[in-house]
Amino acid sequence: MMPADTRHSAHDLATVHADPAAVRLLSVATARDLAAARPGTHVLMVAVETCALLFRMDRLAKADIIATALFGDGAAAICGIGVNTAAIAFVLFLAVQRLAELFIARRNTRRLLAQGAREYGAGHYPLIVALHATWLIATLLFGINQPVQPSWLMLFVVLQLGRVWVLLTLGERWTTRIIVLDKPLVTKGPFRLIRHPNYFVVVCEIFVAPMVLGLFWIAVIFTLFNALMLSVRLRAEETALRSLRHP
């Protein structure tokens, strides 16, 4: 059954029967309302004009002939699909967040290298970027018309608080690369509780973010890929930090 707030009666159309343009606009509005009310639903609108049926052979006035010629018979159709604005907003947030992190990481990396820091594991870094980009695209493509799950969204918000905690604790030493500065390791904040709090947040987020849109298989598949990538990453990072952990 059509939602009550998107139902247009025959009377609505009848009141504008003298204005074909108004009828078309009302039809488009109805199609839009249906698509908005049911994300993921395909809506087909067909418009048919049969002006020739109104042409009278006993009225061959020039105006009637010109009107029939200008507004002759025709038909058109459009097909649309409803989208979930909440899902789009969520994925856009993920994209903006990742871009902001890349900006911060690049700035901090330049500063750390200028202070004499060294980079490790640079060879696998493009694969990490590719993994996260693919994860983001998959979440968008498969989740654009999915409803947002409130419980998973709340968990996602909690993870963002953890992310901010890590960023504030590391300050200018936070980066997405393995950059080792010859200074004591940070041991305050979340690092008192977990050896690698940033990776913990990322691991959880890779699974939780798709689940916000109900994408279970996307969450599972990319969690497995991320686990493989993280095994390489952690080995490289532990090797790079060994001298600082055990001077």
C-alpha positions as CSV (number, residue, x, y, z in Angstrom):
1,M,0.0,0.0,0.0
2,M,1.2,3.5,-0.8
3,P,2.3,5.5,2.2
4,A,-0.3,8.0,3.3
5,D,1.9,11.0,2.9
6,T,2.8,10.1,-0.7
7,R,-0.7,9.3,-1.9
8,H,-2.2,11.6,-4.5
9,S,-5.9,11.1,-5.3
10,A,-7.6,11.2,-8.7
11,H,-9.2,14.4,-7.6
12,D,-5.7,16.0,-7.4
13,L,-5.1,15.2,-11.0
14,A,-8.6,16.2,-12.0
15,T,-8.2,19.6,-10.6
16,V,-5.3,20.3,-13.0
17,H,-6.6,18.4,-16.0
18,A,-6.7,21.6,-18.0
19,D,-2.9,22.1,-17.5
20,P,-0.9,19.2,-18.9
21,A,2.3,20.7,-17.5
22,A,0.8,20.7,-14.0
23,V,-0.2,17.1,-14.4
24,R,3.4,16.2,-15.4
25,L,4.8,18.1,-12.4
26,L,2.4,16.4,-10.1
27,S,3.3,13.0,-11.5
28,V,7.0,13.7,-11.0
29,A,6.3,14.8,-7.5
30,T,4.4,11.6,-6.8
31,A,7.2,9.5,-8.2
32,R,9.7,11.4,-6.1
33,D,7.7,10.9,-2.9
34,L,7.4,7.2,-3.5
35,A,11.1,6.8,-4.1
36,A,11.9,8.8,-1.0
37,A,9.5,6.8,1.1
38,R,10.9,3.4,0.0
39,P,14.7,3.6,-0.5
40,G,15.9,1.0,-3.0
41,T,12.5,0.8,-4.8
42,H,12.4,1.4,-8.5
43,V,9.7,3.9,-9.5
44,L,8.5,4.1,-13.2
45,M,6.5,7.1,-14.3
46,V,4.9,7.1,-17.8
47,A,3.5,10.2,-19.4
48,V,1.2,10.0,-22.5
49,E,-0.3,12.8,-24.4
50,T,-3.0,12.2,-27.0
51,C,-3.9,15.7,-28.2
52,A,-5.0,14.3,-31.6
53,L,-8.0,12.7,-29.9
54,L,-9.4,16.2,-29.2
55,F,-9.0,17.4,-32.8
56,R,-12.3,18.0,-34.4
57,M,-12.7,17.8,-38.2
58,D,-15.6,20.2,-38.0
59,R,-13.2,22.8,-36.5
60,L,-10.4,23.5,-38.9
61,A,-9.5,26.9,-37.6
62,K,-5.9,27.8,-38.0
63,A,-5.4,28.0,-34.2
64,D,-6.7,24.4,-33.8
65,I,-4.4,23.1,-36.5
66,I,-1.3,24.8,-35.1
67,A,-2.1,23.7,-31.5
68,T,-2.5,20.1,-32.6
69,A,0.8,20.3,-34.6
70,L,2.7,21.8,-31.7
71,F,1.2,19.6,-29.0
72,G,0.8,16.4,-30.9
73,D,0.7,12.9,-29.5
74,G,3.6,11.6,-27.6
75,A,4.8,9.5,-24.7
76,A,7.7,9.6,-22.3
77,A,8.9,7.6,-19.3
78,I,11.4,8.0,-16.5
79,C,12.6,5.4,-14.0
80,G,14.1,6.4,-10.7
81,I,15.3,4.6,-7.6
82,G,14.9,5.8,-4.0
83,V,18.1,6.6,-2.0
84,N,18.6,6.7,1.7
85,T,20.0,10.1,2.6
86,A,21.1,8.8,6.0
87,A,23.2,6.1,4.4
88,I,24.8,8.6,2.0
89,A,25.6,11.0,4.8
90,F,27.2,8.2,6.8
91,V,29.4,7.1,3.9
92,L,30.3,10.7,3.2
93,F,31.4,11.1,6.8
94,L,33.7,8.1,6.4
95,A,35.2,9.6,3.2
96,V,35.8,13.0,4.8
97,Q,37.2,11.4,7.9
98,R,39.7,9.4,5.9
99,L,40.7,12.4,3.8
100,A,41.2,14.5,6.9
101,E,43.4,11.8,8.4
102,L,45.5,11.6,5.3
103,F,46.0,15.3,5.5
104,I,47.0,15.2,9.2
105,A,49.2,12.2,8.6
106,R,51.1,13.8,5.7
107,R,51.7,17.0,7.7
108,N,53.0,15.1,10.8
109,T,55.1,12.8,8.6
110,R,56.9,15.7,7.1
111,R,57.6,17.2,10.5
112,L,58.8,14.0,12.0
113,L,61.2,13.3,9.1
114,A,62.5,16.8,9.4
115,Q,63.4,16.0,13.0
116,G,65.5,13.0,11.9
117,A,62.8,10.3,12.1
118,R,63.0,7.2,9.8
119,E,60.3,5.4,8.0
120,Y,59.8,1.7,8.0
121,G,57.6,-0.6,6.0
122,A,57.0,1.9,3.2
123,G,56.6,-0.9,0.7
124,H,53.2,-2.1,2.0
125,Y,51.7,1.3,2.7
126,P,50.1,1.7,-0.8
127,L,48.3,-1.6,-0.2
128,I,46.8,-0.3,3.1
129,V,45.5,2.8,1.3
130,A,44.1,0.6,-1.5
131,L,42.4,-1.7,1.1
132,H,40.7,1.2,2.9
133,A,39.7,2.9,-0.4
134,T,38.1,-0.4,-1.6
135,W,36.4,-0.9,1.7
136,L,34.9,2.6,1.5
137,I,33.7,2.2,-2.1
138,A,32.1,-1.2,-1.3
139,T,30.3,0.3,1.7
140,L,29.0,3.0,-0.5
141,L,27.9,0.9,-3.5
142,F,26.2,-1.8,-1.4
143,G,24.9,0.4,1.4
144,I,23.6,3.5,-0.4
145,N,20.0,2.2,-0.1
146,Q,20.2,0.4,3.2
147,P,18.7,1.6,6.4
148,V,21.0,2.8,9.2
149,Q,21.1,0.4,12.2
150,P,20.9,2.5,15.4
151,S,22.7,0.1,17.7
152,W,25.7,-0.3,15.3
153,L,25.7,3.4,14.8
154,M,26.1,4.0,18.5
155,L,29.0,1.6,18.6
156,F,30.6,3.4,15.7
157,V,30.3,6.7,17.6
158,V,32.0,5.1,20.6
159,L,34.9,4.0,18.3
160,Q,35.2,7.6,17.1
161,L,35.7,8.7,20.6
162,G,38.5,6.2,20.9
163,R,40.0,7.5,17.7
164,V,40.0,11.0,18.9
165,W,41.6,9.9,22.2
166,V,44.5,8.3,20.3
167,L,45.0,11.3,18.1
168,L,45.1,13.7,21.0
169,T,47.4,11.5,23.0
170,L,50.0,11.1,20.1
171,G,49.6,14.7,18.9
172,E,52.2,15.4,16.2
173,R,53.6,11.9,16.4
174,W,50.4,10.4,15.0
175,T,50.7,9.3,11.4
176,T,49.4,6.5,9.1
177,R,52.9,5.4,8.3
178,I,55.5,3.7,10.5
179,I,57.7,6.7,11.4
180,V,60.2,6.1,14.3
181,L,61.6,9.1,16.1
182,D,64.5,8.6,18.5
183,K,62.5,9.5,21.5
184,P,60.8,7.5,24.3
185,L,57.5,5.9,23.2
186,V,54.2,7.3,24.3
187,T,52.9,5.3,27.2
188,K,50.0,7.5,28.5
189,G,46.4,7.6,27.6
190,P,45.0,4.6,25.8
191,F,48.6,3.2,25.4
192,R,48.4,2.3,29.1
193,L,45.6,-0.1,28.3
194,I,46.4,-1.4,24.8
195,R,49.7,-1.9,23.1
196,H,48.3,-0.6,19.7
197,P,45.1,1.3,20.4
198,N,45.0,2.9,17.0
199,Y,45.0,-0.5,15.3
200,F,42.4,-1.7,17.7
201,V,40.1,1.1,16.7
202,V,40.7,0.5,13.0
203,V,40.1,-3.3,13.3
204,C,36.7,-2.6,15.0
205,E,35.8,0.1,12.6
206,I,36.4,-2.0,9.5
207,F,33.7,-4.4,10.8
208,V,31.4,-1.9,12.5
209,A,31.0,0.7,9.8
210,P,29.5,-1.7,7.2
211,M,27.3,-3.2,9.9
212,V,25.8,0.3,10.4
213,L,24.2,-0.3,7.0
214,G,23.6,-4.0,7.5
215,L,26.4,-5.2,5.2
216,F,27.5,-8.3,7.1
217,W,29.5,-9.9,4.3
218,I,31.3,-6.6,3.5
219,A,32.3,-6.4,7.2
220,V,33.5,-10.0,7.2
221,I,35.4,-9.9,4.0
222,F,37.3,-6.7,4.7
223,T,38.0,-7.7,8.3
224,L,39.8,-10.8,6.9
225,F,41.7,-8.8,4.4
226,N,42.6,-6.2,7.0
227,A,43.8,-9.0,9.4
228,L,46.2,-10.2,6.7
229,M,47.5,-6.7,6.0
230,L,47.8,-5.9,9.7
231,S,49.9,-9.0,10.3
232,V,52.5,-7.6,7.9
233,R,52.1,-4.1,9.4
234,L,52.6,-5.2,13.0
235,R,55.7,-7.2,12.2
236,A,57.3,-4.2,10.5
237,E,56.3,-1.9,13.3
238,E,57.5,-4.2,16.1
239,T,60.8,-4.6,14.4
240,A,61.1,-0.8,14.0
241,L,60.3,-0.1,17.7
242,R,62.3,-2.9,19.2
243,S,65.3,-0.7,19.9
244,L,63.0,1.8,21.7
245,R,61.2,-0.8,23.7
246,H,64.4,-2.5,24.8
247,P,67.2,0.1,24.7
